[in-house]
Amino acid sequence: MTNELKKTIKESIDLKKKIFKQHKNINECISLIYKTIKNKKKVLICGNGGSAADAQHLAAEFLIRLRPNIDRESWPVISLTLDTSTLTACGNDYSFNKIFSRPLSGIGNEGDLLLTISTSGNSKNLIEAHKVARVKKINIISFLGKGGGKMKDKSNIQIIVPSKNTARIQEIQIFLGHYIFEQVENLLIKSKKK
């Protein structure tokens, strides 16, 4: 068990080192999220399964609080996975493939930002959300894994975790979310002091 633990920790560390090669995209994500919120627009986040939990987690960090020692205003970051009545109604009345695109078409506006989180990059409901976002001129950031799948190159900015292991991909994606949101928070707080 000890060797397996060492191996898993090493895999996680190695992936974090590899993701540094995408530092330009990471910085672009920070800038785009910052500009979106600064311009009084919304960030809408979605994903499936564990990625849905990450979407909710990250949205809560901005709606409520990211760091306990920083008391600041709430910012408009909303998870599209929060409302089970909407999700199940859409899945029943339309299709599971529309669970994000249908609400996005109603609440998304030009200049907003859609953040999609997918380990495979092949989720049909996220691809459908991308289509709506493009029509409505909503910017798109995607956190992807496994080579990016069908969603590769379909966003304004994408960060692709270079792994096929779902657990390791999700670990890096939540790490990236926390890092990016911390930097955005720093910028927003700094801009308020000016």
Secondary structure, DSSP 8 states (H G I E B T S, - for coil): -HHHHHHHHHHHHHHHHHHGGGHHHHHHHHHHHHHHHHTT--EEEEESTHHHHHHHHHHHHHHT-SSTT-------EEETT--HHHHHHHHHHT-GGGTTHHHHHHH--TT-EEEEE-SSS--HHHHHHHHHHHHTT-EEEEEEEGGGGGGTT-SSEEEEES-S-HHHHHHHHHHHHHHHHHHHHHHHHHHHH-
